[in-house]
């Protein structure tokens, strides 16, 4: 196979030594593998057929094992799904970057059914064959070069994925050359939403998956402007605009959400203040974080892995038990978080799961029910916070499993009065003191700051040559 020719920041070669694949199982034969990638997997003990699959793509200088720090294996144990890890090889790219910009002008990797994208799909097919996985519930998540290649997978095989999470990445076909890739990383490439959307539509017709996007505000390796361009691209292919319908502040992060005409959230974006080129980890108000801090993993008090899994609708049980079911389900109000200040129309997201089977989740606010019971994950409810009026409001979610066991979770939020003042909570991420839904998603992005880590999401030549209803994830 032709030696990889993409590009790389020279500093990338200084990073991360290869880790042992301690808990991952190699899969030696999974198809013709035109991209020359390696496949590893993590399969929980006693996994039943018909369960979801998550594909994880690492960043430059990393291996599959490095992404175990993201905590997908632990979530798989708890919620029962298969994790597939694709690994780039040095024969393809000297610093192990997935070739999201092609190989020295050869764009095969960006064309459906060719190169590395074909290899990843063959891995998915193998996992479905081996474990009886649910082909309608396949998801892909990646960091850095893996994030950029996540966009490639969503564009080339949109019908094969129910959702994707792009963490510190760039839009699909942001670049197809070495010099273009450098420009894509920094200062970034600007296009109209239609121009970005046309690049995806030109790859393969939809339907297109739901997309979650993460970026650090001080990322100097892949500048934050790329987040706004990703939002343009994936809202456009979904037939929506890039004006946020929801804005929410969660600790150091700002979450924006973008809805289809039916009210479903089709793009969700997080910008993490103070974070460089890294995955966000830490104690999250939504629940325990299985990810750990380390190289390219920054503790920012919010857990990208858990929130991606919730966005995918994975936190809904799936295990098996014997005898009568007497165990209560788990439930947590994912967003907004308790103590948050909110305004405008927003989607209340509830994470719930059970050791056998979930039945429903209901939500009440200040004692009044909000809509009908939701019977399918992800559990979501639309609430007009502004219409509820200024002041404190109590949110109570009740989860019920198939055996009738129940559990309850609560949160308290504040709607600011006229003028936006709320005391301690701020304005929920709105910078104009009016309606949070009017903010442009890219208005707070900046391109400055010192990034965390040296990894580049693009690759090789320098080393050689010098974001009104519920959504459904199915």
C-alpha positions as CSV (number, residue, x, y, z in Angstrom):
1,X,0.0,0.0,0.0
2,X,1.2,3.5,-0.8
3,X,3.0,5.2,2.0
4,X,0.7,7.6,3.7
5,X,1.0,11.2,2.7
6,X,-1.1,13.6,4.6
7,X,0.4,16.1,7.0
8,X,1.6,16.4,10.5
9,X,2.8,19.1,12.9
10,X,6.4,18.3,13.7
11,X,5.7,18.4,17.4
12,X,3.3,15.5,17.1
13,X,6.1,13.0,17.0
14,X,7.1,14.0,20.5
15,X,3.9,12.6,21.9
16,X,2.7,9.4,23.4
17,X,4.5,6.1,23.2
18,X,2.5,3.1,22.2
19,X,0.4,1.4,24.8
20,X,-0.3,-2.3,25.2
21,X,-3.8,-3.4,24.2
22,X,-4.4,-4.9,27.6
23,X,-8.1,-5.3,27.6
24,X,-8.8,-5.2,23.9
25,X,-9.2,-8.2,21.6
26,X,-7.6,-8.1,18.2
27,X,-9.7,-9.2,15.2
28,X,-7.4,-10.5,12.6
29,X,-9.7,-11.0,9.7
30,X,-12.6,-8.6,9.0
31,X,-12.6,-8.2,5.2
32,X,-10.4,-7.1,2.4
33,X,-9.3,-4.1,4.6
34,X,-8.3,-1.8,1.7
35,X,-7.2,0.9,4.2
36,X,-4.7,-1.4,5.9
37,X,-6.1,-0.7,9.4
38,X,-6.1,-2.8,12.6
39,X,-9.3,-3.8,14.4
40,X,-9.7,-4.3,18.1
41,X,-12.9,-4.8,20.1
42,X,-14.2,-4.8,23.6
43,X,-17.2,-7.0,24.2
44,X,-18.9,-7.2,27.7
45,X,-19.3,-10.7,29.2
46,X,-22.7,-12.2,28.4
47,X,-23.5,-9.7,25.7
48,X,-27.0,-10.5,24.2
49,X,-27.6,-10.1,20.5
50,X,-29.3,-7.0,19.2
51,X,-27.2,-4.6,21.1
52,X,-25.6,-1.3,19.8
53,X,-22.0,-0.8,18.5
54,X,-19.8,2.1,19.1
55,X,-16.8,2.7,16.8
56,X,-13.9,4.7,18.5
57,X,-11.2,6.5,16.4
58,X,-8.0,7.7,18.1
59,X,-5.9,10.8,17.3
60,X,-2.5,11.2,15.9
61,X,0.4,9.5,17.7
62,X,-2.1,7.4,19.6
63,X,-3.1,3.8,19.4
64,X,-6.5,2.1,19.9
65,X,-5.5,1.4,23.5
66,X,-4.9,5.1,24.2
67,X,-8.6,5.7,23.7
68,X,-9.6,3.3,26.4
69,X,-9.0,6.2,28.7
70,X,-12.3,7.7,27.3
71,X,-14.1,5.1,29.4
72,X,-16.3,3.5,26.6
73,X,-15.4,0.0,27.9
74,X,-16.8,0.7,31.3
75,X,-20.0,2.1,29.8
76,X,-20.3,-1.0,27.6
77,X,-20.1,-3.2,30.7
78,X,-22.9,-1.2,32.3
79,X,-25.2,-0.6,29.4
80,X,-24.3,-3.6,27.2
81,X,-22.9,-2.7,23.8
82,X,-19.8,-3.6,21.7
83,X,-16.9,-1.2,21.3
84,X,-14.9,-1.4,18.1
85,X,-11.5,0.3,18.0
86,X,-9.9,1.1,14.6
87,X,-6.2,1.6,14.7
88,X,-4.1,3.4,12.2
89,X,-0.8,1.8,11.2
90,X,2.6,3.5,10.7
91,X,2.8,1.9,7.2
92,X,-0.1,4.2,6.3
93,X,0.9,7.2,8.3
94,X,4.2,7.6,10.2
95,X,2.5,9.2,13.2
96,X,-0.7,7.1,13.1
97,X,-3.1,9.8,11.9
98,X,-6.2,8.7,10.0
99,X,-5.9,10.2,6.6
100,X,-8.9,12.6,6.7
101,X,-7.3,14.9,4.0
102,X,-6.3,12.0,1.7
103,X,-2.9,10.8,1.0
104,X,-0.8,13.4,-0.8
105,X,-3.5,14.4,-3.2
106,X,-5.0,10.9,-3.5
107,X,-8.5,11.4,-2.1
108,X,-9.5,7.6,-2.1
109,X,-9.9,7.6,1.7
110,X,-12.6,10.3,1.3
111,X,-14.6,8.4,-1.3
112,X,-17.3,5.9,-0.2
113,X,-16.2,2.3,-0.4
114,X,-12.5,3.1,-0.7
115,X,-9.5,3.0,1.6
116,X,-9.8,3.6,5.3
117,X,-13.5,4.3,5.3
118,X,-14.2,1.0,3.7
119,X,-12.0,-0.7,6.3
120,X,-14.0,0.8,9.1
121,X,-17.3,-0.3,7.6
122,X,-15.9,-3.8,7.3
123,X,-15.1,-3.7,11.0
124,X,-18.7,-2.7,11.7
125,X,-20.0,-5.6,9.6
126,X,-17.7,-8.0,11.3
127,X,-18.9,-6.9,14.8
128,X,-22.5,-7.3,13.6
129,X,-21.7,-10.8,12.4
130,X,-19.7,-11.9,15.4
131,X,-22.0,-10.6,18.1
132,X,-25.4,-10.1,16.5
133,X,-25.2,-6.3,16.9
134,X,-28.0,-4.0,15.9
135,X,-27.2,-2.5,12.5
136,X,-29.6,0.3,13.2
137,X,-27.7,1.4,16.3
138,X,-24.2,1.9,15.2
139,X,-22.4,5.1,16.4
140,X,-18.9,6.5,15.7
141,X,-16.8,8.8,17.9
142,X,-13.4,10.2,17.4
143,X,-10.8,12.6,18.7
144,X,-8.5,14.9,16.6
145,X,-7.6,13.1,13.4
146,X,-10.1,10.5,14.6
147,X,-12.7,13.2,14.9
148,X,-11.9,14.5,11.4
149,X,-12.3,10.9,10.1
150,X,-15.5,10.5,12.1
151,X,-16.8,13.3,9.8
152,X,-15.6,11.2,6.9
153,X,-17.5,8.2,8.0
154,X,-20.7,10.1,8.6
155,X,-20.4,11.7,5.1
156,X,-19.4,8.5,3.2
157,X,-21.8,6.1,5.0
158,X,-24.5,8.3,6.5
159,X,-27.1,5.5,6.4
160,X,-24.9,3.1,8.4
161,X,-24.6,5.4,11.5
162,X,-27.4,6.5,13.9
163,X,-25.1,9.2,15.3
164,X,-21.6,10.5,15.6
165,X,-19.5,12.6,18.0
166,X,-16.7,14.8,16.6
167,X,-14.3,15.9,19.3
168,X,-11.7,18.5,18.3
169,X,-12.2,17.8,14.6
170,X,-12.8,19.5,11.2
171,X,-15.5,19.4,8.6
172,X,-15.7,16.7,5.9
173,X,-13.5,17.6,2.9
174,X,-12.1,20.7,4.7
175,X,-8.9,19.7,2.9
176,X,-7.7,17.3,0.3
177,X,-4.0,18.3,0.2
178,X,-1.1,18.8,2.5
179,X,-1.1,22.6,2.5
180,X,-4.9,22.6,2.7
181,X,-4.8,20.5,5.8
182,X,-2.5,22.9,7.6
183,X,-4.8,25.8,6.7
184,X,-7.8,23.7,7.8
185,X,-6.3,23.2,11.3
186,X,-5.2,26.8,11.6
187,X,-6.4,29.5,10.9
188,X,-9.3,27.3,9.7
189,X,-11.4,27.3,6.5
190,X,-14.6,29.3,6.2
191,X,-17.5,28.3,3.9
192,X,-21.2,28.9,3.8
193,X,-23.5,26.3,5.3
194,X,-24.6,25.3,1.8
195,X,-21.1,24.9,0.6
196,X,-20.2,22.7,3.5
197,X,-23.4,20.7,3.1
198,X,-22.9,20.2,-0.6
199,X,-19.6,18.5,0.1
200,X,-21.4,15.9,2.3
201,X,-24.3,15.5,-0.2
202,X,-21.8,15.0,-2.9
203,X,-20.4,12.0,-1.1
204,X,-23.6,10.0,-0.6
205,X,-27.3,10.8,-0.2
206,X,-28.9,10.7,3.3
207,X,-30.6,10.1,5.6
208,X,-28.0,11.8,7.7
209,X,-27.2,11.0,11.3
210,X,-27.4,13.2,14.4
211,X,-24.1,14.8,15.3
212,X,-22.5,16.0,18.5
213,X,-19.5,18.3,18.4
214,X,-16.9,19.2,21.0
215,X,-14.1,21.7,21.0
216,X,-11.8,23.4,23.5
217,X,-11.8,27.2,23.5
218,X,-8.0,27.4,23.7
219,X,-7.2,24.7,21.2
220,X,-4.2,25.9,19.1
221,X,-3.7,22.6,17.3
222,X,-7.2,22.6,15.7
223,X,-8.5,26.1,16.2
224,X,-12.0,26.6,17.7
225,X,-13.3,28.2,14.5
226,X,-13.6,24.7,13.2
227,X,-16.5,24.0,15.6
228,X,-18.6,26.7,14.0
229,X,-17.9,25.3,10.5
230,X,-18.8,21.8,11.6
231,X,-22.1,23.2,12.9
232,X,-22.8,24.8,9.6
233,X,-22.1,21.6,7.7
234,X,-24.2,19.2,9.7
235,X,-27.1,21.5,10.3
236,X,-27.3,22.2,6.6
237,X,-27.3,18.5,5.6
238,X,-30.1,18.0,8.1
239,X,-32.2,20.8,6.6
240,X,-31.8,23.2,9.6
241,X,-30.0,26.5,10.1
242,X,-26.9,27.2,12.2
243,X,-28.7,29.5,14.7
244,X,-28.9,27.9,18.1
245,X,-32.3,26.8,19.3
246,X,-31.0,26.1,22.8
247,X,-28.1,27.6,24.8
248,X,-27.0,26.3,28.2
249,X,-24.1,26.8,30.5
250,X,-22.8,23.6,32.2
251,X,-19.8,24.4,34.4
252,X,-17.0,25.6,32.1
253,X,-18.8,24.5,29.0
254,X,-21.4,26.1,26.8
255,X,-23.9,23.7,25.1
256,X,-25.8,24.8,22.0
257,X,-28.5,22.7,20.3
258,X,-30.0,22.9,16.8
259,X,-33.4,21.5,15.9
260,X,-35.1,20.1,12.8
261,X,-38.6,21.4,11.9
262,X,-40.2,18.7,14.0
263,X,-38.3,19.9,17.1
264,X,-35.8,17.1,17.3
265,X,-32.3,18.0,18.2
266,X,-30.1,17.0,15.2
267,X,-26.9,18.8,16.1
268,X,-25.5,19.4,19.6
269,X,-22.3,21.3,20.3
270,X,-20.1,21.9,23.4
271,X,-17.4,24.5,23.7
272,X,-15.3,24.0,26.7
273,X,-13.7,27.2,28.1
274,X,-10.0,26.9,28.9
275,X,-9.6,23.5,27.3
276,X,-6.9,22.9,24.7
277,X,-6.6,20.0,22.2
278,X,-8.2,17.3,24.4
279,X,-11.1,15.2,25.4
280,X,-13.2,16.7,28.2
281,X,-13.4,14.6,31.4
282,X,-14.3,15.2,35.0
283,X,-17.1,15.1,37.6
284,X,-20.2,15.8,35.5
285,X,-23.5,16.9,37.1
286,X,-25.2,14.4,34.7
287,X,-23.6,11.4,36.4
288,X,-20.4,9.5,36.9
289,X,-17.7,9.8,34.3
290,X,-15.9,6.7,33.3
291,X,-13.1,8.6,31.5
292,X,-9.9,9.5,33.2
293,X,-7.5,12.4,32.9
294,X,-4.2,11.9,31.1
295,X,-2.5,12.7,27.8
296,X,-5.2,14.4,25.6
297,X,-7.8,14.1,28.4
298,X,-8.4,17.3,30.4
299,X,-10.4,17.5,33.6
300,X,-12.9,20.2,32.9
301,X,-15.8,19.1,35.1
302,X,-17.8,17.7,32.2
303,X,-17.7,14.3,30.7
304,X,-17.7,14.1,26.9
305,X,-18.0,10.3,26.8
306,X,-21.0,10.2,29.0
307,X,-22.8,13.0,27.2
308,X,-22.0,11.4,23.8
309,X,-23.4,8.1,25.1
310,X,-26.6,9.9,26.3
311,X,-26.9,11.7,23.0
312,X,-26.7,8.3,21.2
313,X,-29.4,7.0,23.5
314,X,-27.1,4.2,24.9
315,X,-27.8,4.7,28.6
316,X,-30.9,2.5,28.7
317,X,-29.9,-0.8,30.2
318,X,-29.9,-4.1,28.2
319,X,-28.6,-6.6,30.7
320,X,-30.2,-9.9,31.8
321,X,-31.3,-11.1,35.2
322,X,-32.9,-14.2,36.7
323,X,-35.9,-14.3,39.0
324,X,-38.3,-11.4,39.9
325,X,-37.0,-8.0,39.0
326,X,-36.8,-6.0,42.2
327,X,-34.1,-3.6,41.3
328,X,-35.1,0.0,40.7
329,X,-33.9,1.7,37.5
330,X,-31.3,4.4,37.5
331,X,-32.3,8.0,36.5
332,X,-30.6,11.3,36.3
333,X,-31.6,14.7,34.8
334,X,-28.8,15.1,32.3
335,X,-29.5,18.7,31.2
336,X,-30.2,21.2,32.4
337,X,-28.1,20.6,35.5
338,X,-29.2,21.5,39.0
339,X,-28.3,25.1,39.7
340,X,-28.3,26.1,36.0
341,X,-29.8,29.3,34.8
342,X,-32.0,28.7,31.7
343,X,-34.1,30.6,29.3
344,X,-36.2,30.1,26.2
345,X,-37.3,26.8,24.7
346,X,-35.1,24.0,25.8
347,X,-35.0,20.2,25.8
348,X,-34.8,18.5,29.2
349,X,-32.8,15.3,28.8
350,X,-33.1,12.5,31.2
351,X,-30.7,9.5,31.4
352,X,-32.4,6.3,32.6
353,X,-31.5,2.6,32.5
354,X,-32.4,-0.7,34.1
355,X,-30.8,-4.1,34.6
356,X,-33.6,-5.7,32.6
357,X,-35.9,-3.4,30.6
358,X,-37.1,0.2,30.9
359,X,-40.8,1.1,30.5
360,X,-41.0,4.9,30.6
361,X,-39.8,8.2,32.0
362,X,-42.1,11.1,33.0
363,X,-41.2,14.7,33.8
364,X,-42.9,17.2,36.0
365,X,-42.0,20.8,36.6
366,X,-43.3,22.6,39.6
367,X,-45.6,19.6,40.1
368,X,-47.2,19.8,36.6
369,X,-46.5,17.0,34.0
370,X,-44.6,18.0,30.9
371,X,-46.0,16.1,28.0
372,X,-46.6,12.4,27.8
373,X,-44.4,9.7,29.2
374,X,-41.4,9.0,27.1
375,X,-41.0,5.3,26.4
376,X,-37.8,5.2,24.4
377,X,-34.3,6.5,25.0
378,X,-33.0,9.1,24.7
379,X,-35.7,10.5,27.1
380,X,-36.4,14.1,26.2
381,X,-39.0,16.7,27.0
382,X,-39.6,20.2,25.6
383,X,-40.1,23.0,28.1
384,X,-40.5,26.7,27.6
385,X,-38.5,28.1,30.5
386,X,-39.3,31.7,29.7
387,X,-43.0,31.1,29.7
388,X,-42.7,29.5,33.1
389,X,-41.7,32.8,34.5
390,X,-38.7,34.2,36.5
391,X,-37.5,32.4,39.6
392,X,-36.7,28.9,40.8
393,X,-38.3,25.9,39.2
394,X,-38.2,22.3,40.4
395,X,-37.7,19.5,37.8
396,X,-38.6,15.9,38.8
397,X,-38.0,12.9,36.6
398,X,-39.5,9.5,37.4
399,X,-38.2,6.4,35.7
400,X,-40.3,3.1,35.7
401,X,-38.9,-0.2,34.6
402,X,-40.9,-3.1,33.0
403,X,-41.5,-4.7,36.4
404,X,-43.0,-1.5,37.8
405,X,-40.0,-0.5,39.9
406,X,-39.4,3.3,40.0
407,X,-36.7,5.8,40.8
408,X,-36.8,9.6,40.9
409,X,-34.3,12.4,40.2
410,X,-34.7,16.1,40.7
411,X,-33.0,19.3,39.7
412,X,-33.6,23.0,40.5
413,X,-33.1,25.7,37.9
414,X,-33.5,29.4,37.7
415,X,-35.2,31.5,35.0
416,X,-33.7,35.1,35.1
417,X,-36.0,38.1,35.5
418,X,-36.1,41.0,33.0
419,X,-32.7,42.1,32.1
420,X,-31.1,38.7,32.6
421,X,-29.9,39.0,36.2
422,X,-30.1,35.8,38.1
423,X,-27.7,36.3,41.0
424,X,-25.4,33.3,40.8
425,X,-26.3,31.5,37.6
426,X,-25.6,34.0,34.8
427,X,-27.7,34.1,31.7
428,X,-27.5,30.5,30.6
429,X,-24.9,31.2,28.0
430,X,-26.8,34.1,26.3
431,X,-24.6,37.2,25.7
432,X,-27.2,39.7,24.8
433,X,-29.4,39.4,27.9
434,X,-32.5,38.5,25.8
435,X,-33.4,35.2,24.2
436,X,-30.7,32.5,24.3
437,X,-32.1,31.0,21.1
438,X,-31.0,34.1,19.1
439,X,-27.3,33.7,19.6
440,X,-25.2,32.5,16.7
441,X,-23.3,29.3,17.5
442,X,-19.9,30.6,16.5
443,X,-20.1,34.1,18.1
444,X,-18.1,33.1,21.2
445,X,-15.5,31.0,19.4
446,X,-12.0,32.2,19.5
447,X,-8.8,31.1,17.9
448,X,-6.4,31.8,20.7
449,X,-4.8,30.3,23.6
450,X,-2.3,27.6,24.4
451,X,-3.5,24.1,23.5
452,X,-3.1,21.0,25.6
453,X,-0.8,18.5,24.0
454,X,1.1,18.5,20.8
455,X,-1.1,16.1,18.7
456,X,-2.1,17.1,15.3
457,X,-5.2,15.8,13.6
458,X,-3.5,15.8,10.3
459,X,-0.6,14.0,9.2
460,X,2.5,12.6,7.8
461,X,4.5,14.5,5.3
462,X,6.3,16.8,7.6
463,X,7.6,13.8,9.5
464,X,8.9,12.4,6.2
465,X,9.8,15.5,4.2
466,X,10.9,17.9,6.6
467,X,-25.0,21.3,16.6
468,X,-39.7,20.8,18.9
469,X,-39.7,17.5,19.9
470,X,-37.7,14.6,21.1
471,X,-35.1,13.0,19.2
472,X,-34.7,9.4,18.6
473,X,-31.5,7.4,18.1
474,X,-32.2,4.2,16.2
